[in-house]
Amino acid sequence: MQAISTSDAGGKRRHRSKLERRRIVEETLKPGASVAGIARSHGVNANQVYHWRELYGEGRLDVAPAELLPVRVEEVANVEPRSGSIRVEFGKARIHIEGSVDHESLRIVLEQVAR
């Protein structure tokens, strides 16, 4: 597992795993979250957290390799232009989402189902 060094208040460097960096970044993605405040609470420079957010966005803070899932796209007639329907079947889990869904919420749901 790749680690990165950061300095804490005592001047000693702290090594953070991808999982730690990912958790810190995910805290900053919550509505109303302050990157600077979260960085301070973890003893990390805010600029470092912004860099981790870039890595996260590129998929470079994944702890385990991503698995590809088979996808089937179906056309549905008589659907409002701004609404939609998503049906996910993964093992025993079945998820049906109707209406507008933001991509971050969907990502979180799918990650939880894939565990």
N, CA, C and O atoms as a MOPAC input file, in Angstrom:
PM7 MOZYME 1SCF
protein

 N      0.84400 1    -1.16600 1     0.00000 1
 C      0.00000 1     0.00000 1     0.00000 1
 C      0.89200 1     1.23200 1     0.00000 1
 O      1.82100 1     1.32700 1     0.80200 1
 N      0.62300 1     2.15200 1    -0.87000 1
 C      1.42000 1     3.36200 1    -0.99600 1
 C      1.08000 1     4.32600 1     0.13500 1
 O     -0.09300 1     4.49000 1     0.46900 1
 N      2.07400 1     4.96100 1     0.72500 1
 C      1.84900 1     5.92700 1     1.80000 1
 C      2.45000 1     7.25800 1     1.39700 1
 O      3.31100 1     7.31900 1     0.51900 1
 N      2.00500 1     8.30800 1     2.02900 1
 C      2.52100 1     9.63800 1     1.75100 1
 C      2.86800 1    10.28100 1     3.07100 1
 O      2.22600 1     9.99900 1     4.08200 1
 N      3.86700 1    11.13700 1     3.08400 1
 C      4.30500 1    11.78200 1     4.31300 1
 C      3.66500 1    13.14300 1     4.47100 1
 O      3.51300 1    13.89500 1     3.50900 1
 N      3.29200 1    13.44600 1     5.70800 1
 C      2.83600 1    14.78400 1     6.05500 1
 C      3.46400 1    15.12900 1     7.39000 1
 O      3.82600 1    14.23200 1     8.15100 1
 N      3.60000 1    16.40100 1     7.68500 1
 C      4.18000 1    16.81000 1     8.95200 1
 C      3.07800 1    17.07500 1     9.95600 1
 O      2.03700 1    17.63400 1     9.61200 1
 N      3.31000 1    16.66700 1    11.21500 1
 C      2.35700 1    17.02100 1    12.25600 1
 C      2.93100 1    18.17400 1    13.06900 1
 O      3.99300 1    18.69700 1    12.73200 1
 N      2.24600 1    18.57600 1    14.13300 1
 C      2.65000 1    19.74700 1    14.91200 1
 C      4.05400 1    19.60300 1    15.49100 1
 O      4.74900 1    20.60500 1    15.65800 1
 N      4.48200 1    18.39500 1    15.79900 1
 C      5.80400 1    18.16600 1    16.37800 1
 C      6.91400 1    18.15600 1    15.34700 1
 O      8.08000 1    17.99400 1    15.70500 1
 N      6.58300 1    18.32300 1    14.07900 1
 C      7.59300 1    18.33200 1    13.03000 1
 C      7.92500 1    16.95000 1    12.49700 1
 O      8.69200 1    16.82800 1    11.54200 1
 N      7.36000 1    15.89600 1    13.10100 1
 C      7.61500 1    14.53700 1    12.61700 1
 C      6.71100 1    14.25700 1    11.43400 1
 O      5.57300 1    14.72300 1    11.37600 1
 N      7.23300 1    13.49400 1    10.49800 1
 C      6.43700 1    13.15300 1     9.32900 1
 C      5.53100 1    11.98000 1     9.64800 1
 O      5.92100 1    11.03800 1    10.33700 1
 N      4.30900 1    12.05900 1     9.13200 1
 C      3.33400 1    11.00100 1     9.32400 1
 C      3.03100 1    10.37000 1     7.98000 1
 O      2.78500 1    11.08400 1     7.00800 1
 N      3.04200 1     9.06900 1     7.90700 1
 C      2.73600 1     8.36700 1     6.65600 1
 C      1.25400 1     8.00800 1     6.64200 1
 O      0.74800 1     7.38700 1     7.57700 1
 N      0.57000 1     8.39900 1     5.58500 1
 C     -0.86100 1     8.13000 1     5.45500 1
 C     -1.09900 1     7.15400 1     4.30400 1
 O     -0.59600 1     7.34300 1     3.19700 1
 N     -1.85700 1     6.13200 1     4.58100 1
 C     -2.17400 1     5.13300 1     3.55300 1
 C     -3.20300 1     5.70100 1     2.58200 1
 O     -3.80000 1     6.74800 1     2.83000 1
 N     -3.39800 1     4.99700 1     1.48200 1
 C     -4.42400 1     5.41000 1     0.52500 1
 C     -5.78800 1     5.42800 1     1.19400 1
 O     -6.60400 1     6.31100 1     0.92800 1
 N     -6.03400 1     4.45800 1     2.05900 1
 C     -7.32400 1     4.39100 1     2.74500 1
 C     -7.53000 1     5.62600 1     3.62400 1
 O     -8.61700 1     6.20500 1     3.62600 1
 N     -6.50700 1     6.03200 1     4.36700 1
 C     -6.60600 1     7.24100 1     5.19900 1
 C     -6.86200 1     8.47300 1     4.34100 1
 O     -7.74500 1     9.27700 1     4.63900 1
 N     -6.08100 1     8.61400 1     3.27100 1
 C     -6.24100 1     9.76800 1     2.38700 1
 C     -7.64400 1     9.78600 1     1.78200 1
 O     -8.26800 1    10.84200 1     1.68400 1
 N     -8.13600 1     8.61600 1     1.37700 1
 C     -9.47100 1     8.51100 1     0.78800 1
 C    -10.52900 1     8.94000 1     1.80700 1
 O    -11.44900 1     9.68300 1     1.46300 1
 N    -10.40900 1     8.48300 1     3.04800 1
 C    -11.39000 1     8.83700 1     4.08100 1
 C    -11.39400 1    10.34200 1     4.34300 1
 O    -12.45600 1    10.94200 1     4.50900 1
 N    -10.22100 1    10.94600 1     4.38000 1
 C    -10.13400 1    12.39100 1     4.59400 1
 C    -10.80700 1    13.12400 1     3.43200 1
 O    -11.58400 1    14.05400 1     3.64700 1
 N    -10.51000 1    12.70800 1     2.21400 1
 C    -11.10700 1    13.33800 1     1.03200 1
 C    -12.62300 1    13.18900 1     1.06700 1
 O    -13.34100 1    14.15000 1     0.79100 1
 N    -13.12300 1    12.00300 1     1.40100 1
 C    -14.56500 1    11.78300 1     1.42300 1
 C    -15.25300 1    12.66400 1     2.46500 1
 O    -16.40800 1    13.04900 1     2.28400 1
 N    -14.55800 1    12.98100 1     3.54500 1
 C    -15.11400 1    13.93600 1     4.52300 1
 C    -15.32500 1    15.29900 1     3.87100 1
 O    -16.31200 1    15.98000 1     4.15200 1
 N    -14.39200 1    15.69600 1     2.99700 1
 C    -14.48000 1    17.02100 1     2.37400 1
 C    -15.57000 1    17.09700 1     1.30400 1
 O    -15.94600 1    18.19300 1     0.88800 1
 N    -16.07600 1    15.96100 1     0.85900 1
 C    -17.07600 1    15.93400 1    -0.20200 1
 C    -18.50200 1    16.07500 1     0.32300 1
 O    -19.44300 1    16.21600 1    -0.45900 1
 N    -18.66300 1    16.03800 1     1.63700 1
 C    -19.99500 1    16.18100 1     2.22200 1
 C    -20.45600 1    17.62600 1     2.08700 1
 O    -19.64400 1    18.54800 1     2.16300 1
 N    -21.75800 1    17.82800 1     1.88600 1
 C    -22.27700 1    19.19900 1     1.75000 1
 C    -21.91300 1    20.06200 1     2.95800 1
 O    -22.07600 1    19.65000 1     4.10600 1
 N    -21.41800 1    21.26100 1     2.67500 1
 C    -21.07000 1    22.21200 1     3.73000 1
 C    -19.72700 1    21.96900 1     4.38700 1
 O    -19.35100 1    22.69800 1     5.30500 1
 N    -18.99400 1    20.96100 1     3.94000 1
 C    -17.69800 1    20.64000 1     4.54900 1
 C    -16.66200 1    21.69000 1     4.17900 1
 O    -16.67600 1    22.23000 1     3.07300 1
 N    -15.76400 1    21.97200 1     5.11300 1
 C    -14.66800 1    22.91500 1     4.89200 1
 C    -13.37500 1    22.12700 1     4.73500 1
 O    -12.94100 1    21.44200 1     5.66200 1
 N    -12.76200 1    22.22500 1     3.55900 1
 C    -11.51400 1    21.50400 1     3.32100 1
 C    -10.46000 1    21.93600 1     4.33800 1
 O     -9.75700 1    21.09800 1     4.90100 1
 N    -10.35200 1    23.24700 1     4.57200 1
 C     -9.34800 1    23.74500 1     5.51600 1
 C     -9.60200 1    23.20600 1     6.91900 1
 O     -8.66400 1    22.79900 1     7.60500 1
 N    -10.85900 1    23.20100 1     7.34900 1
 C    -11.19400 1    22.70900 1     8.68600 1
 C    -10.90900 1    21.22900 1     8.84100 1
 O    -10.36900 1    20.79700 1     9.85900 1
 N    -11.26900 1    20.45200 1     7.83400 1
 C    -11.03300 1    19.00700 1     7.88400 1
 C     -9.53900 1    18.72100 1     7.84700 1
 O     -9.04900 1    17.85900 1     8.57700 1
 N     -8.81200 1    19.44600 1     6.99500 1
 C     -7.35900 1    19.27000 1     6.92100 1
 C     -6.73700 1    19.54900 1     8.29400 1
 O     -5.91100 1    18.77300 1     8.77500 1
 N     -7.13800 1    20.66000 1     8.91900 1
 C     -6.61500 1    21.01800 1    10.25100 1
 C     -6.90700 1    19.92700 1    11.26700 1
 O     -6.04600 1    19.57300 1    12.07200 1
 N     -8.13300 1    19.38900 1    11.22600 1
 C     -8.51500 1    18.36800 1    12.21400 1
 C     -7.68800 1    17.09100 1    12.07800 1
 O     -7.57900 1    16.31600 1    13.02800 1
 N     -7.10800 1    16.87400 1    10.90600 1
 C     -6.27300 1    15.68800 1    10.67800 1
 C     -4.78200 1    16.02400 1    10.67300 1
 O     -3.94400 1    15.15300 1    10.43800 1
 N     -4.45600 1    17.29400 1    10.93500 1
 C     -3.05000 1    17.69200 1    10.97200 1
 C     -2.39900 1    17.68300 1     9.60200 1
 O     -1.21700 1    17.36100 1     9.47400 1
 N     -3.16500 1    18.03300 1     8.57700 1
 C     -2.66800 1    18.02700 1     7.20200 1
 C     -2.84800 1    19.42400 1     6.61500 1
 O     -3.81100 1    20.11600 1     6.94400 1
 N     -1.94200 1    19.83500 1     5.76100 1
 C     -2.07400 1    21.10900 1     5.06500 1
 C     -3.22700 1    21.01500 1     4.06900 1
 O     -3.37900 1    20.00100 1     3.38700 1
 N     -4.04000 1    22.07100 1     3.98400 1
 C     -5.19900 1    22.07200 1     3.08300 1
 C     -4.78300 1    21.84400 1     1.62900 1
 O     -5.50200 1    21.18600 1     0.87600 1
 N     -3.63000 1    22.38200 1     1.22900 1
 C     -3.16800 1    22.17200 1    -0.15000 1
 C     -2.93400 1    20.69500 1    -0.43100 1
 O     -3.16900 1    20.22200 1    -1.54200 1
 N     -2.46600 1    19.96400 1     0.58900 1
 C     -2.24600 1    18.52600 1     0.43000 1
 C     -3.58400 1    17.82000 1     0.21000 1
 O     -3.69000 1    16.92300 1    -0.62600 1
 N     -4.60300 1    18.23000 1     0.96500 1
 C     -5.92500 1    17.61500 1     0.82900 1
 C     -6.50300 1    17.91600 1    -0.55700 1
 O     -7.12200 1    17.04600 1    -1.16800 1
 N     -6.30600 1    19.13800 1    -1.05600 1
 C     -6.77500 1    19.45100 1    -2.41200 1
 C     -6.09000 1    18.54500 1    -3.43600 1
 O     -6.72000 1    18.10000 1    -4.39500 1
 N     -4.80500 1    18.27400 1    -3.23300 1
 C     -4.08700 1    17.36300 1    -4.13600 1
 C     -4.69100 1    15.95500 1    -4.05300 1
 O     -4.88800 1    15.29900 1    -5.07600 1
 N     -4.98000 1    15.49800 1    -2.83300 1
 C     -5.59400 1    14.18000 1    -2.67000 1
 C     -6.96100 1    14.13500 1    -3.34500 1
 O     -7.34800 1    13.10100 1    -3.88900 1
 N     -7.69900 1    15.25500 1    -3.31300 1
 C     -9.00100 1    15.29700 1    -3.98100 1
 C     -8.83800 1    15.10300 1    -5.49000 1
 O     -9.66100 1    14.44400 1    -6.12500 1
 N     -7.78700 1    15.67300 1    -6.05600 1
 C     -7.50700 1    15.46600 1    -7.49100 1
 C     -7.23800 1    13.99200 1    -7.76000 1
 O     -7.77900 1    13.41800 1    -8.70500 1
 N     -6.39600 1    13.37700 1    -6.92200 1
 C     -6.09000 1    11.95000 1    -7.08800 1
 C     -7.36200 1    11.11600 1    -6.96700 1
 O     -7.57600 1    10.17300 1    -7.72800 1
 N     -8.18900 1    11.47400 1    -6.01200 1
 C     -9.46000 1    10.77700 1    -5.78900 1
 C    -10.33700 1    10.87700 1    -7.03500 1
 O    -10.91600 1     9.88600 1    -7.48100 1
 N    -10.42700 1    12.08200 1    -7.58900 1
 C    -11.22000 1    12.29700 1    -8.79700 1
 C    -10.72200 1    11.48900 1    -9.98700 1
 O    -11.50400 1    11.11000 1   -10.85800 1
 N     -9.42600 1    11.22800 1   -10.02000 1
 C     -8.82000 1    10.43700 1   -11.09500 1
 C     -8.89300 1     8.94100 1   -10.80700 1
 O     -8.46300 1     8.12500 1   -11.62100 1
 N     -9.44600 1     8.58100 1    -9.63100 1
 C     -9.53700 1     7.16600 1    -9.26800 1
 C     -8.23700 1     6.59000 1    -8.75500 1
 O     -8.06700 1     5.37100 1    -8.72600 1
 N     -7.30600 1     7.45700 1    -8.34600 1
 C     -5.99000 1     6.98400 1    -7.92100 1
 C     -5.88400 1     6.76200 1    -6.41400 1
 O     -4.80200 1     6.45900 1    -5.91200 1
 N     -6.99200 1     6.90900 1    -5.68700 1
 C     -6.98400 1     6.59400 1    -4.25400 1
 C     -7.83900 1     5.37100 1    -3.96000 1
 O     -8.23700 1     5.13800 1    -2.81900 1
 N     -8.11700 1     4.59200 1    -5.00000 1
 C     -8.85900 1     3.35800 1    -4.78800 1
 C     -8.00200 1     2.40200 1    -3.98500 1
 O     -6.81600 1     2.22700 1    -4.26400 1
 N     -8.61300 1     1.78500 1    -2.98500 1
 C     -7.88100 1     0.86600 1    -2.12100 1
 C     -7.73400 1    -0.48600 1    -2.80800 1
 O     -6.67400 1    -1.10800 1    -2.74600 1
 N     -8.78900 1    -0.93500 1    -3.45500 1
 C     -8.74800 1    -2.19800 1    -4.18700 1
 C     -8.99600 1    -1.88900 1    -5.65900 1
 O     -9.66100 1    -0.90500 1    -5.98200 1
 N     -8.47500 1    -2.70900 1    -6.54000 1
 C     -8.72400 1    -2.46700 1    -7.95900 1
 C    -10.21800 1    -2.47900 1    -8.24500 1
 O    -10.96200 1    -3.30200 1    -7.71200 1
 N    -10.63600 1    -1.56300 1    -9.08500 1
 C    -12.04900 1    -1.47600 1    -9.45000 1
 C    -12.42800 1    -2.65800 1   -10.31900 1
 O    -11.65700 1    -3.08600 1   -11.17700 1
 N    -13.61500 1    -3.18000 1   -10.09000 1
 C    -14.12500 1    -4.27400 1   -10.90100 1
 C    -15.12400 1    -3.71100 1   -11.90400 1
 O    -15.92000 1    -2.83200 1   -11.57500 1
 N    -15.07400 1    -4.21300 1   -13.10300 1
 C    -16.04700 1    -3.79300 1   -14.10800 1
 C    -17.29200 1    -4.65000 1   -13.97100 1
 O    -17.21300 1    -5.85900 1   -13.75300 1
 N    -18.42300 1    -4.01300 1   -14.09900 1
 C    -19.69000 1    -4.71400 1   -13.99500 1
 C    -20.37600 1    -4.71000 1   -15.35000 1
 O    -20.26200 1    -3.74100 1   -16.10000 1
 N    -21.09000 1    -5.78900 1   -15.67400 1
 C    -21.83300 1    -5.78600 1   -16.93300 1
 C    -22.97900 1    -4.78200 1   -16.83400 1
 O    -23.63000 1    -4.67000 1   -15.79500 1
 N    -23.21600 1    -4.06400 1   -17.91100 1
 C    -24.26700 1    -3.03600 1   -17.93500 1
 C    -25.17000 1    -3.28500 1   -19.12800 1
 O    -24.70200 1    -3.58500 1   -20.22600 1
 N    -26.47200 1    -3.15600 1   -18.90000 1
 C    -27.44600 1    -3.26500 1   -19.98200 1
 C    -28.25700 1    -1.97200 1   -19.97300 1
 O    -28.82900 1    -1.60500 1   -18.94700 1
 N    -28.30800 1    -1.29000 1   -21.10000 1
 C    -29.04300 1    -0.03200 1   -21.21100 1
 C    -30.32900 1    -0.30700 1   -21.96900 1
 O    -30.31900 1    -0.87700 1   -23.06000 1
 N    -31.45100 1     0.11600 1   -21.36000 1
 C    -32.74700 1    -0.08300 1   -21.98700 1
 C    -33.41600 1     1.26100 1   -22.18800 1
 O    -33.32000 1     2.14500 1   -21.33700 1
 N    -34.09400 1     1.41200 1   -23.31400 1
 C    -34.84600 1     2.63100 1   -23.56800 1
 C    -36.21700 1     2.49300 1   -22.92600 1
 O    -36.84800 1     1.43900 1   -23.00400 1
 N    -36.67100 1     3.57100 1   -22.29000 1
 C    -37.97900 1     3.56800 1   -21.65700 1
 C    -38.80900 1     4.66400 1   -22.31100 1
 O    -38.38500 1     5.81800 1   -22.37900 1
 N    -39.98100 1     4.30000 1   -22.78700 1
 C    -40.86600 1     5.27400 1   -23.45100 1
 C    -41.62800 1     6.09400 1   -22.41900 1
 O    -41.82000 1     5.65400 1   -21.28500 1
 N    -42.05900 1     7.28800 1   -22.81800 1
 C    -42.89100 1     8.16200 1   -22.00200 1
 C    -42.24100 1     8.55800 1   -20.67600 1
 O    -42.88900 1     8.53300 1   -19.62900 1
 N    -40.98400 1     8.91300 1   -20.72400 1
 C    -40.28500 1     9.35000 1   -19.51400 1
 C    -40.00500 1    10.83800 1   -19.64900 1
 O    -39.60200 1    11.30600 1   -20.71400 1
 N    -40.21900 1    11.58400 1   -18.56200 1
 C    -39.94800 1    13.01400 1   -18.58600 1
 C    -38.46900 1    13.24700 1   -18.90100 1
 O    -37.62600 1    12.45300 1   -18.48200 1
 N    -38.13300 1    14.31400 1   -19.62800 1
 C    -36.75300 1    14.55500 1   -20.03600 1
 C    -35.76100 1    14.64300 1   -18.87200 1
 O    -34.62200 1    14.20500 1   -19.03000 1
 N    -36.14100 1    15.18600 1   -17.71700 1
 C    -35.20400 1    15.37000 1   -16.61600 1
 C    -35.27200 1    14.23700 1   -15.60100 1
 O    -34.55900 1    14.26700 1   -14.59900 1
 N    -36.10900 1    13.25000 1   -15.83900 1
 C    -36.17900 1    12.13900 1   -14.90100 1
 C    -35.55700 1    10.91500 1   -15.54300 1
 O    -35.23600 1    10.91900 1   -16.73100 1
 N    -35.39200 1     9.88800 1   -14.76300 1
 C    -34.80800 1     8.67800 1   -15.30100 1
 C    -35.05000 1     7.52100 1   -14.35800 1
 O    -35.69300 1     7.67000 1   -13.31800 1
 N    -34.54300 1     6.39800 1   -14.72100 1
 C    -34.70500 1     5.20300 1   -13.91200 1
 C    -33.41800 1     4.40100 1   -14.00200 1
 O    -32.87500 1     4.19600 1   -15.08800 1
 N    -32.94100 1     3.95600 1   -12.86600 1
 C    -31.72900 1     3.14000 1   -12.82600 1
 C    -32.06700 1     1.87100 1   -12.06200 1
 O    -32.59900 1     1.92600 1   -10.95300 1
 N    -31.76000 1     0.74000 1   -12.65500 1
 C    -31.99000 1    -0.54700 1   -12.00400 1
 C    -30.64400 1    -1.27000 1   -11.95300 1
 O    -30.00500 1    -1.48600 1   -12.98300 1
 N    -30.22500 1    -1.63800 1   -10.75100 1
 C    -28.94700 1    -2.31700 1   -10.56500 1
 C    -29.21000 1    -3.66300 1    -9.91000 1
 O    -29.87900 1    -3.74300 1    -8.88000 1
 N    -28.68000 1    -4.71500 1   -10.51300 1
 C    -28.76000 1    -6.04500 1    -9.92200 1
 C    -27.32700 1    -6.53500 1    -9.77100 1
 O    -26.59100 1    -6.68600 1   -10.74700 1
 N    -26.95400 1    -6.77900 1    -8.51900 1
 C    -25.57600 1    -7.16400 1    -8.22100 1
 C    -25.63400 1    -8.26900 1    -7.18300 1
 O    -25.87500 1    -8.00400 1    -6.00500 1
 N    -25.41600 1    -9.50700 1    -7.61000 1
 C    -25.56800 1   -10.62600 1    -6.69100 1
 C    -27.00700 1   -10.69900 1    -6.22300 1
 O    -27.92800 1   -10.74800 1    -7.03800 1
 N    -27.20700 1   -10.70700 1    -4.90000 1
 C    -28.55600 1   -10.74600 1    -4.34500 1
 C    -29.16100 1    -9.36100 1    -4.20200 1
 O    -30.36000 1    -9.23600 1    -3.95300 1
 N    -28.36000 1    -8.32600 1    -4.35300 1
 C    -28.84400 1    -6.95000 1    -4.19100 1
 C    -29.54400 1    -6.48300 1    -5.45800 1
 O    -29.07600 1    -6.72100 1    -6.57200 1
 N    -30.67200 1    -5.81500 1    -5.26600 1
 C    -31.41400 1    -5.21400 1    -6.36200 1
 C    -31.79400 1    -3.80500 1    -5.96200 1
 O    -32.44400 1    -3.59100 1    -4.93900 1
 N    -31.38500 1    -2.84600 1    -6.77300 1
 C    -31.64100 1    -1.44400 1    -6.48400 1
 C    -32.36900 1    -0.84300 1    -7.67300 1
 O    -31.95800 1    -1.01900 1    -8.82000 1
 N    -33.45600 1    -0.13100 1    -7.38900 1
 C    -34.19500 1     0.56100 1    -8.44200 1
 C    -34.32200 1     2.00900 1    -7.99900 1
 O    -34.89800 1     2.29400 1    -6.94900 1
 N    -33.78900 1     2.92100 1    -8.79400 1
 C    -33.80400 1     4.34300 1    -8.48600 1
 C    -34.57800 1     5.05000 1    -9.58800 1
 O    -34.29300 1     4.87900 1   -10.77400 1
 N    -35.55600 1     5.84200 1    -9.18200 1
 C    -36.31800 1     6.61300 1   -10.16000 1
 C    -36.11300 1     8.08900 1    -9.90600 1
 O    -35.93600 1     8.51300 1    -8.76500 1
 N    -36.13800 1     8.87300 1   -10.97500 1
 C    -35.98300 1    10.31300 1   -10.84400 1
 C    -34.53900 1    10.72500 1   -11.01400 1
 O    -33.69800 1     9.94800 1   -11.46600 1
 N    -34.27200 1    11.94500 1   -10.64900 1
 C    -32.95200 1    12.52600 1   -10.80500 1
 C    -32.03100 1    12.07300 1    -9.66600 1
 O    -32.42700 1    12.11400 1    -8.50100 1
 N    -30.81900 1    11.64600 1    -9.98800 1
 C    -29.87000 1    11.17300 1    -8.98700 1
 C    -28.53000 1    11.85900 1    -9.23400 1
 O    -28.03900 1    11.89100 1   -10.36200 1
 N    -27.94100 1    12.41000 1    -8.16400 1
 C    -26.62300 1    13.00900 1    -8.36200 1
 C    -25.57500 1    11.89600 1    -8.38100 1
 O    -25.71800 1    10.88600 1    -7.69100 1
 N    -24.52800 1    12.08900 1    -9.17100 1
 C    -23.53600 1    11.03700 1    -9.41200 1
 C    -22.79500 1    10.63700 1    -8.14400 1
 O    -22.42200 1     9.47100 1    -8.01300 1
 N    -22.56700 1    11.53900 1    -7.21500 1
 C    -21.82700 1    11.21600 1    -5.99000 1
 C    -22.62900 1    10.25400 1    -5.11100 1
 O    -22.07300 1     9.30200 1    -4.56400 1
 N    -23.92100 1    10.49900 1    -4.97700 1
 C    -24.77300 1     9.60700 1    -4.17500 1
 C    -24.81900 1     8.21700 1    -4.80300 1
 O    -24.74200 1     7.21200 1    -4.09700 1
 N    -24.94300 1     8.16000 1    -6.11500 1
 C    -24.97600 1     6.87700 1    -6.80300 1
 C    -23.66300 1     6.13000 1    -6.62200 1
 O    -23.66600 1     4.91700 1    -6.41000 1
 N    -22.53700 1     6.84200 1    -6.70300 1
 C    -21.22900 1     6.20600 1    -6.50800 1
 C    -21.13400 1     5.57500 1    -5.12700 1
 O    -20.64300 1     4.45500 1    -4.99000 1
 N    -21.59500 1     6.27800 1    -4.11000 1
 C    -21.52800 1     5.77700 1    -2.74000 1
 C    -22.39300 1     4.52100 1    -2.58700 1
 O    -21.97000 1     3.54100 1    -1.97400 1
 N    -23.60200 1     4.55700 1    -3.14700 1
 C    -24.49600 1     3.39600 1    -3.06300 1
 C    -23.86400 1     2.18800 1    -3.74700 1
 O    -23.86700 1     1.09100 1    -3.18700 1
 N    -23.32300 1     2.37400 1    -4.94700 1
 C    -22.72900 1     1.27000 1    -5.68400 1
 C    -21.49000 1     0.71600 1    -4.98800 1
 O    -21.26000 1    -0.49300 1    -5.01300 1
 N    -20.69300 1     1.57800 1    -4.37200 1
 C    -19.51800 1     1.10000 1    -3.63500 1
 C    -19.94700 1     0.23100 1    -2.46200 1
 O    -19.31400 1    -0.78700 1    -2.18400 1
 N    -21.00900 1     0.61800 1    -1.77300 1
 C    -21.49000 1    -0.14800 1    -0.63200 1
 C    -22.04400 1    -1.50700 1    -1.06900 1
 O    -21.83400 1    -2.51200 1    -0.39000 1
 N    -22.74100 1    -1.53300 1    -2.18600 1
 C    -23.29900 1    -2.78800 1    -2.69100 1
 C    -22.17500 1    -3.72100 1    -3.12600 1
 O    -22.28200 1    -4.93600 1    -2.95700 1
 N    -21.10700 1    -3.17300 1    -3.68100 1
 C    -20.00800 1    -3.98900 1    -4.20200 1
 C    -19.16200 1    -4.61700 1    -3.09500 1
 O    -18.36900 1    -5.51900 1    -3.36700 1
 N    -19.31700 1    -4.15800 1    -1.86200 1
 C    -18.50700 1    -4.71400 1    -0.75400 1
 C    -18.88500 1    -6.09200 1    -0.38500 1
 O    -18.29000 1    -6.67400 1     0.52300 1

